[in-house]
Amino acid sequence: MTAISIDTAYGPARVYLHCAEEGDAVLMLGHGAGGGLGAKDLVEVTRAAQAAGVHVALVEQPYRVAGRRAPAPANQLDTAWLTVAEDLSARFDSLPFVFGGRSSGARVACRTASAGQAVAVLCLAFPEHPPGKPEKTRQPELDAVDVPVLVVQGERDPFGRPTGGPHHEIVMVDGDHTLSADLESVSRAATEWLSRVLRPLA
């Protein structure tokens, strides 16, 4: 694992690189709003992707690097994310990039997929709406992505359940918003999907 700091307009972001022996793509993963990169599902997917021949970049947003728990506004998160993606693209000699993350990080990945030229998006516990407020849906962020999307969602997630679409598939697993009840299923879903979406690019 290699840790690097990347300057953004909102302060430095920290990136933890977990490189595969012979990686043919890069998976960028972001954390949740108040959580960190040690979330069990992020750790599990990092391990699985690396084993499947995909480099993984775990991205810590500038507000977290600065020690704040309250998330930055969406436009700041998205701008910082795209700055990191541009820097990493140069480091990895323009390998195809998959954007991803858990919860808030999944939303960032969806919103920036087009601008960042991601070939696919991996969402862990996409927060479809705030708990108890289904009218405040975030489904349009998911629907706007025009590359393949996988959403791994807990059956009992209080943040709701997104609906599938032409470009995105939903895999339901046992558990809540943490996805920690059945990490094996999370890992299996991510590995199978990554292999499928990246195979045509190899």
Long-range contacts (C-beta under 8 A, 24 or more apart in sequence): 5-65, 6-83, 6-84, 6-87, 6-88, 7-83, 8-62, 8-79, 8-80, 8-83, 8-84, 9-76, 9-79, 9-80, 9-83, 10-62, 10-63, 10-72, 10-76, 10-79, 10-80, 11-62, 11-63, 11-65, 11-66, 12-62, 12-65, 13-59, 13-60, 13-61, 13-62, 13-65, 13-80, 13-83, 13-84, 14-59, 14-60, 14-65, 15-57, 15-58, 15-59, 15-60, 15-84, 15-88, 16-57, 16-58, 16-60, 17-55, 17-56, 17-57, 17-58, 18-46, 18-50, 18-55, 18-56, 18-57, 18-58, 19-50, 19-55, 19-56, 20-49, 20-50, 20-51, 20-52, 20-53, 20-54, 20-55, 20-56, 21-53, 22-53, 23-53, 23-54, 23-55, 23-92, 23-95, 24-53, 24-54, 24-95, 24-96, 24-198, 24-201, 24-202, 25-53, 25-54, 25-55, 25-95, 25-96, 25-97, 25-98, 25-119, 25-194, 25-198, 25-201, 26-54, 26-55, 26-56, 26-57, 26-88, 26-92, 26-95, 26-96, 26-97, 26-98, 27-54, 27-55, 27-56, 27-57, 27-97, 27-98, 27-100, 27-122, 27-194, 28-57, 28-59, 28-81, 28-84, 28-85, 28-88, 28-97, 28-98, 28-99, 28-100, 28-101, 28-109, 29-56, 29-57, 29-58, 29-59, 29-100, 29-101, 29-102, 29-105, 29-122, 30-59, 30-61, 30-81, 30-100, 30-101, 30-102, 30-104, 30-105, 30-106, 30-108, 30-109, 31-58, 31-59, 31-60, 31-61, 31-64, 31-101, 31-102, 31-104, 31-105, 32-101, 32-102, 32-103, 32-104, 32-105, 32-125, 33-71, 33-103, 33-104, 34-69, 34-70, 34-71, 35-102, 35-103, 36-60, 36-64, 39-102, 39-178, 40-178, 40-179, 40-180, 40-183, 41-102, 41-124, 41-125, 41-152, 41-178, 41-179, 41-180, 41-183, 41-186, 42-101, 42-102, 42-124, 44-183, 44-186, 44-187, 45-100, 45-122, 45-124, 45-186, 45-187, 45-190, 47-187, 48-187, 48-188, 48-190, 48-191, 49-190, 49-191, 49-194, 51-191, 52-191, 52-194, 52-195, 54-98, 54-194, 54-198, 55-92, 55-95, 57-84, 57-88, 59-84, 59-101, 59-105, 71-104, 74-107, 74-108, 74-111, 77-104, 77-108, 78-108, 78-111, 78-112, 81-108, 81-109, 81-112, 81-116, 82-112, 82-115, 82-116, 85-112, 85-116, 85-118, 86-116, 96-198, 96-201, 98-122, 98-194, 98-197, 98-198, 100-124, 102-179, 103-127, 103-159, 103-177, 106-151, 107-138, 107-141, 110-141, 110-142, 110-144, 110-145, 110-149, 111-141, 111-144, 113-145, 113-147, 114-144, 114-145, 114-146, 118-147, 119-147, 119-148, 119-197, 119-198, 119-201, 120-147, 120-148, 120-149, 120-150, 120-197, 120-198, 121-145, 121-147, 121-148, 121-149, 121-150, 121-168, 122-149, 122-150, 122-152, 122-190, 122-193, 122-194, 123-149, 123-150, 123-151, 123-152, 124-152, 124-179, 124-186, 125-152, 125-153, 125-154, 125-157, 125-159, 125-177, 125-178, 125-179, 126-151, 126-153, 126-159, 126-162, 127-159, 127-160, 127-177, 128-159, 128-160, 128-161, 128-162, 129-159, 129-160, 130-159, 131-158, 131-159, 132-158, 134-160, 139-163, 142-168, 148-193, 148-197, 150-189, 150-190, 150-193, 152-179, 152-186, 152-189, 152-190, 154-178, 154-179, 154-181, 169-193
